Amino acid sequence: MPQQSQSKRIFELERETLRALCIRASANARHETTMRDLSNHVWQDAEHRVVFEAIQRLSSSDPKLLREQLPAQTTRMGFPDVNWENYFLPAGKAEGDFDALVRDLLAAPKAKK
């Protein structure tokens, strides 16, 4: 697969994974092993890394609370300009099998820099 399309695929998998965490936080936060695996993932997009770290720091399982608290948390982390609609609009795989989505992300070959 060409490098550009592989990078785009990883970007999309990262975003869908974060959407799933934001939209279905209560169900997906219970996946402790999966969350640990994601914490070892090298996020290809800096914003994605920050959003994931903010989710971990807040450790809330209520999507409504996450939506209210994430912007302040990322601002405290030095990233005030996150487009939150990217993470709270249901779409694609975010509504599906979270574990399968994470497996796809972690299995995707990383693009060479």
N, C-alpha and C positions, 0 to 999 in steps of 0.2 A: 504494500500500500504506500503511495507517495507520502512523503513526510508531512506536507501541508494538510492532507486529508486526515492523516493519523493524529496530528495535533488538534484538528477541529473535532475529531471524534472524542478525544480525551477531554477537551474543553466541554463538550456537550454532556459527556458522562459525569464529569465533575458537577456541572450545574444541575443536572437531573438528580444526582445524589443529594445535593444540598437542598433542592426543592423538596425532596421526599422527607428530609430531616425537618424542614421548616413546616411543611403542610401536615405531616403525620407524625409529629414529634412524639406523642405519647406512645404510639405503637413502635416506632423505630428506635427510640431511645432505650428500649429494653434489650436491644441487641448488643450486649456488652462486648462480645468478641468482635463483632463487626465494627463497632465504634473504635475499639483498640486497633484493629487493622487499618481503619481510616486515619487514625492518628499517626500511623507510620507511613502513610501515603505521601509522596512528594507532589504537592499540588502544583500543577503546571501554570495556573493562573493565580497571581498574587491576591486578587480579591477573593477568590474561592478559598484560599488558605486562611485569610482573615475571617471570613464568614464561618468556616468550620471551627476555628479557634474560639470565636465568640460564642458559638453554640455550645462548645465544650465548657467554657467558663461559666456560662449561665446555667447549664445543666437543668433547664426547665423542660418538662414534658408537656407543657400546655402551649399549643400553637399560638393562641391569642397573646399569652405573656411573651413568647418569643418575638412576635411581631412588634409588640410594644417596647421590648427591652433591647433587642439586637441593634437598632440604630445608635442608641446611647453607648452600648458596649463597644461597637466598632469605632465610634468617635473617640472614646477613651483610649482605644488602641492606636489612634492616629489615622483612621480611615473614615472620615465623615461622609464621603461621597459615594456610598454604595447604592446601587439602584435596587431597592428591595423588591420591586415588582418582579424582578427576575427570579426571586426565590419564593414568592408567595402566590404566584399564579399557577394553579394546577395545570399541568400539561404533560403529555408523554408518559414516560416510564415512572414519573413521580407517584402516580396513582397505582402502580403495579407492585411487583415483588421487590421489596427493598434489598433483600439479601442477593438476589440475582443481579440487580443493578450494581451493587457494590462489587460483586465477583467480576462483572464485566469491566468495571473501572480498574480494579486491581490487576486484572489479567491483560489489560491493553498494553501493548508494547510502547514504551516511552520513546518519544521523538528525540533524535540526537540533536544536541545543540551545537 
